[in-house]
Amino acid sequence: MIIFRMIISGIIALSLVIYFFYVFVVSSPCERLSRATKPIDLGTSLVVTLSEPWSSPNTLSSIEAWSAKTRLKAAVLLRIQFYSKSEQPVICDWDKYVEVVSPTSSLPNDANQIPEYNGGEK
């Protein structure tokens, strides 16, 4: 049993290292954010494939819509977390869908609306 746990732990650790390398190997912030949210898309694809024989088309489309919304929200969260203090604001092509997903979002639509970071001073 211990050997089985060691093998599973090794596989998980190797998968995480490969995932981090896959995400950070590109230099474009938008591509990096897209790659960082890829597990959401892959997990949803797996769920849709496994549940396809038992689910209605409406259920499958709602799962895919949830996946798209979740992936977009995760990308926005990661962008705010890692790129909010960058000199050039990170504007990606998927920003046009943010208003559709979350109309009450406080995210700016263009680079001129992004407030300057003043080091925590008010």
PyRosetta script that sets phi, psi and omega in degrees:
from pyrosetta import init, pose_from_sequence

init()
pose = pose_from_sequence("MIIFRMIISGIIALSLVIYFFYVFVVSSPCERLSRATKPIDLGTSLVVTLSEPWSSPNTLSSIEAWSAKTRLKAAVLLRIQFYSKSEQPVICDWDKYVEVVSPTSSLPNDANQIPEYNGGEK")
pose.set_psi(1, -36.8)
pose.set_omega(1, 179.9)
pose.set_phi(2, -66.5)
pose.set_psi(2, -38.5)
pose.set_omega(2, 179.1)
pose.set_phi(3, -64.6)
pose.set_psi(3, -39.7)
pose.set_omega(3, 178.0)
pose.set_phi(4, -61.7)
pose.set_psi(4, -44.2)
pose.set_omega(4, 178.2)
pose.set_phi(5, -64.5)
pose.set_psi(5, -38.0)
pose.set_omega(5, 178.4)
pose.set_phi(6, -65.4)
pose.set_psi(6, -40.4)
pose.set_omega(6, 179.0)
pose.set_phi(7, -65.6)
pose.set_psi(7, -45.5)
pose.set_omega(7, 178.8)
pose.set_phi(8, -63.2)
pose.set_psi(8, -42.6)
pose.set_omega(8, 178.0)
pose.set_phi(9, -62.4)
pose.set_psi(9, -40.3)
pose.set_omega(9, 177.6)
pose.set_phi(10, -64.4)
pose.set_psi(10, -40.7)
pose.set_omega(10, 178.9)
pose.set_phi(11, -65.3)
pose.set_psi(11, -42.3)
pose.set_omega(11, 179.3)
pose.set_phi(12, -65.5)
pose.set_psi(12, -43.7)
pose.set_omega(12, 179.7)
pose.set_phi(13, -63.7)
pose.set_psi(13, -43.3)
pose.set_omega(13, 178.4)
pose.set_phi(14, -64.3)
pose.set_psi(14, -39.4)
pose.set_omega(14, 178.2)
pose.set_phi(15, -62.8)
pose.set_psi(15, -41.4)
pose.set_omega(15, 178.4)
pose.set_phi(16, -65.5)
pose.set_psi(16, -40.9)
pose.set_omega(16, 178.5)
pose.set_phi(17, -63.9)
pose.set_psi(17, -44.3)
pose.set_omega(17, 178.2)
pose.set_phi(18, -63.1)
pose.set_psi(18, -41.7)
pose.set_omega(18, 179.1)
pose.set_phi(19, -62.3)
pose.set_psi(19, -47.3)
pose.set_omega(19, 179.5)
pose.set_phi(20, -63.4)
pose.set_psi(20, -38.9)
pose.set_omega(20, 176.8)
pose.set_phi(21, -64.6)
pose.set_psi(21, -42.1)
pose.set_omega(21, 179.3)
pose.set_phi(22, -61.2)
pose.set_psi(22, -38.9)
pose.set_omega(22, -178.3)
pose.set_phi(23, -74.5)
pose.set_psi(23, -45.0)
pose.set_omega(23, -170.6)
pose.set_phi(24, -90.6)
pose.set_psi(24, -2.2)
pose.set_omega(24, -177.9)
pose.set_phi(25, -75.4)
pose.set_psi(25, -23.1)
pose.set_omega(25, 179.8)
pose.set_phi(26, -87.9)
pose.set_psi(26, 154.3)
pose.set_omega(26, -178.3)
pose.set_phi(27, -98.8)
pose.set_psi(27, -17.7)
pose.set_omega(27, -179.1)
pose.set_phi(28, -77.9)
pose.set_psi(28, 125.4)
pose.set_omega(28, 179.9)
pose.set_phi(29, -60.8)
pose.set_psi(29, -37.9)
pose.set_omega(29, -179.3)
pose.set_phi(30, -66.5)
pose.set_psi(30, -42.1)
pose.set_omega(30, 177.8)
pose.set_phi(31, -66.7)
pose.set_psi(31, -37.4)
pose.set_omega(31, 178.1)
pose.set_phi(32, -63.3)
pose.set_psi(32, -42.5)
pose.set_omega(32, 177.6)
pose.set_phi(33, -66.1)
pose.set_psi(33, -38.8)
pose.set_omega(33, 177.7)
pose.set_phi(34, -63.8)
pose.set_psi(34, -42.9)
pose.set_omega(34, 178.7)
pose.set_phi(35, -68.7)
pose.set_psi(35, -32.0)
pose.set_omega(35, -179.5)
pose.set_phi(36, -67.5)
pose.set_psi(36, -28.2)
pose.set_omega(36, -179.4)
pose.set_phi(37, -96.3)
pose.set_psi(37, 5.9)
pose.set_omega(37, -179.7)
pose.set_phi(38, -60.7)
pose.set_psi(38, -34.7)
pose.set_omega(38, 178.3)
pose.set_phi(39, -60.1)
pose.set_psi(39, -29.9)
pose.set_omega(39, 176.4)
pose.set_phi(40, -64.4)
pose.set_psi(40, -44.3)
pose.set_omega(40, 179.7)
pose.set_phi(41, -65.9)
pose.set_psi(41, -42.9)
pose.set_omega(41, -179.8)
pose.set_phi(42, -66.5)
pose.set_psi(42, -40.1)
pose.set_omega(42, 177.7)
pose.set_phi(43, -64.3)
pose.set_psi(43, -40.7)
pose.set_omega(43, 178.3)
pose.set_phi(44, -66.7)
pose.set_psi(44, -40.0)
pose.set_omega(44, 177.4)
pose.set_phi(45, -60.6)
pose.set_psi(45, -39.8)
pose.set_omega(45, 177.4)
pose.set_phi(46, -64.6)
pose.set_psi(46, -44.4)
pose.set_omega(46, 179.5)
pose.set_phi(47, -63.6)
pose.set_psi(47, -43.3)
pose.set_omega(47, 179.7)
pose.set_phi(48, -64.4)
pose.set_psi(48, -43.1)
pose.set_omega(48, -179.8)
pose.set_phi(49, -64.0)
pose.set_psi(49, -42.4)
pose.set_omega(49, -178.8)
pose.set_phi(50, -72.8)
pose.set_psi(50, -31.8)
pose.set_omega(50, -177.4)
pose.set_phi(51, -95.6)
pose.set_psi(51, 0.6)
pose.set_omega(51, -176.7)
pose.set_phi(52, -58.8)
pose.set_psi(52, -42.6)
pose.set_omega(52, -179.5)
pose.set_phi(53, -65.8)
pose.set_psi(53, -23.5)
pose.set_omega(53, -174.3)
pose.set_phi(54, -109.4)
pose.set_psi(54, -5.0)
pose.set_omega(54, -174.7)
pose.set_phi(55, -110.4)
pose.set_psi(55, 153.9)
pose.set_omega(55, 176.5)
pose.set_phi(56, -80.1)
pose.set_psi(56, 160.2)
pose.set_omega(56, 177.9)
pose.set_phi(57, -60.0)
pose.set_psi(57, -32.7)
pose.set_omega(57, 178.0)
pose.set_phi(58, -65.1)
pose.set_psi(58, -40.3)
pose.set_omega(58, 178.8)
pose.set_phi(59, -65.2)
pose.set_psi(59, -42.7)
pose.set_omega(59, 179.8)
pose.set_phi(60, -64.8)
pose.set_psi(60, -40.0)
pose.set_omega(60, 178.9)
pose.set_phi(61, -69.7)
pose.set_psi(61, -33.0)
pose.set_omega(61, 177.3)
pose.set_phi(62, -70.2)
pose.set_psi(62, -33.8)
pose.set_omega(62, 175.5)
pose.set_phi(63, -64.6)
pose.set_psi(63, -43.2)
pose.set_omega(63, 179.4)
pose.set_phi(64, -67.5)
pose.set_psi(64, -36.4)
pose.set_omega(64, 177.1)
pose.set_phi(65, -66.4)
pose.set_psi(65, -41.5)
pose.set_omega(65, 176.8)
pose.set_phi(66, -61.0)
pose.set_psi(66, -41.1)
pose.set_omega(66, 180.0)
pose.set_phi(67, -62.2)
pose.set_psi(67, -44.2)
pose.set_omega(67, -179.6)
pose.set_phi(68, -63.7)
pose.set_psi(68, -42.8)
pose.set_omega(68, 179.2)
pose.set_phi(69, -65.3)
pose.set_psi(69, -43.4)
pose.set_omega(69, -178.9)
pose.set_phi(70, -66.0)
pose.set_psi(70, -40.7)
pose.set_omega(70, 179.4)
pose.set_phi(71, -64.9)
pose.set_psi(71, -40.2)
pose.set_omega(71, 178.6)
pose.set_phi(72, -66.8)
pose.set_psi(72, -42.6)
pose.set_omega(72, 178.8)
pose.set_phi(73, -65.1)
pose.set_psi(73, -38.1)
pose.set_omega(73, 177.9)
pose.set_phi(74, -66.2)
pose.set_psi(74, -39.6)
pose.set_omega(74, 178.7)
pose.set_phi(75, -64.9)
pose.set_psi(75, -40.7)
pose.set_omega(75, 177.9)
pose.set_phi(76, -65.0)
pose.set_psi(76, -43.6)
pose.set_omega(76, 178.6)
pose.set_phi(77, -61.0)
pose.set_psi(77, -44.7)
pose.set_omega(77, 179.2)
pose.set_phi(78, -66.1)
pose.set_psi(78, -37.0)
pose.set_omega(78, 178.0)
pose.set_phi(79, -64.0)
pose.set_psi(79, -43.7)
pose.set_omega(79, 178.7)
pose.set_phi(80, -64.3)
pose.set_psi(80, -41.3)
pose.set_omega(80, -177.1)
pose.set_phi(81, -66.1)
pose.set_psi(81, -43.4)
pose.set_omega(81, -171.4)
pose.set_phi(82, -104.9)
pose.set_psi(82, -20.4)
pose.set_omega(82, -174.5)
pose.set_phi(83, -122.8)
pose.set_psi(83, 13.3)
pose.set_omega(83, -177.7)
pose.set_phi(84, -73.2)
pose.set_psi(84, -23.2)
pose.set_omega(84, -178.3)
pose.set_phi(85, -101.6)
pose.set_psi(85, 8.6)
pose.set_omega(85, -178.5)
pose.set_phi(86, -73.4)
pose.set_psi(86, 154.3)
pose.set_omega(86, -178.1)
pose.set_phi(87, -64.7)
pose.set_psi(87, -47.1)
pose.set_omega(87, 177.1)
pose.set_phi(88, -97.1)
pose.set_psi(88, 126.0)
pose.set_omega(88, 178.6)
pose.set_phi(89, -64.9)
pose.set_psi(89, 142.9)
pose.set_omega(89, -179.4)
pose.set_phi(90, -89.9)
pose.set_psi(90, 110.8)
pose.set_omega(90, 177.8)
pose.set_phi(91, -116.3)
pose.set_psi(91, 119.9)
pose.set_omega(91, -178.1)
pose.set_phi(92, -109.3)
pose.set_psi(92, 165.6)
pose.set_omega(92, -177.8)
pose.set_phi(93, -69.6)
pose.set_psi(93, -19.5)
pose.set_omega(93, 179.0)
pose.set_phi(94, -83.8)
pose.set_psi(94, -0.2)
pose.set_omega(94, 178.5)
pose.set_phi(95, -64.2)
pose.set_psi(95, -24.5)
pose.set_omega(95, -179.9)
pose.set_phi(96, -68.0)
pose.set_psi(96, -16.7)
pose.set_omega(96, 179.6)
pose.set_phi(97, -93.8)
pose.set_psi(97, -7.1)
pose.set_omega(97, -177.8)
pose.set_phi(98, -62.4)
pose.set_psi(98, -40.7)
pose.set_omega(98, -179.3)
pose.set_phi(99, -65.8)
pose.set_psi(99, -32.0)
pose.set_omega(99, 178.4)
pose.set_phi(100, -68.9)
pose.set_psi(100, -41.3)
pose.set_omega(100, -177.3)
pose.set_phi(101, -75.4)
pose.set_psi(101, -44.7)
pose.set_omega(101, -175.7)
pose.set_phi(102, -137.4)
pose.set_psi(102, 86.8)
pose.set_omega(102, -176.4)
pose.set_phi(103, -64.1)
pose.set_psi(103, -20.6)
pose.set_omega(103, 179.8)
pose.set_phi(104, -94.8)
pose.set_psi(104, 14.1)
pose.set_omega(104, -178.2)
pose.set_phi(105, -66.2)
pose.set_psi(105, 144.8)
pose.set_omega(105, 177.8)
pose.set_phi(106, -95.1)
pose.set_psi(106, 15.5)
pose.set_omega(106, -179.7)
pose.set_phi(107, -76.7)
pose.set_psi(107, 140.4)
pose.set_omega(107, -179.7)
pose.set_phi(108, -74.2)
pose.set_psi(108, 153.8)
pose.set_omega(108, 179.4)
pose.set_phi(109, -91.3)
pose.set_psi(109, -24.7)
pose.set_omega(109, 176.6)
pose.set_phi(110, -139.5)
pose.set_psi(110, 173.4)
pose.set_omega(110, -173.5)
pose.set_phi(111, -68.2)
pose.set_psi(111, -25.6)
pose.set_omega(111, -178.1)
pose.set_phi(112, -73.6)
pose.set_psi(112, -19.2)
pose.set_omega(112, -178.0)
pose.set_phi(113, -89.9)
pose.set_psi(113, -7.8)
pose.set_omega(113, -177.4)
pose.set_phi(114, -78.1)
pose.set_psi(114, 121.5)
pose.set_omega(114, -179.0)
pose.set_phi(115, -69.9)
pose.set_psi(115, 150.9)
pose.set_omega(115, 178.2)
pose.set_phi(116, -75.3)
pose.set_psi(116, 144.4)
pose.set_omega(116, 176.5)
pose.set_phi(117, -84.3)
pose.set_psi(117, 124.6)
pose.set_omega(117, -175.8)
pose.set_phi(118, -111.0)
pose.set_psi(118, 24.4)
pose.set_omega(118, 176.2)
pose.set_phi(119, 75.1)
pose.set_psi(119, 24.4)
pose.set_omega(119, 177.3)
pose.set_phi(120, 86.9)
pose.set_psi(120, 0.4)
pose.set_omega(120, 178.0)
pose.set_phi(121, -83.7)
pose.set_psi(121, 149.0)
pose.set_omega(121, -179.5)
pose.set_phi(122, -102.9)
pose.dump_pdb("model.pdb")
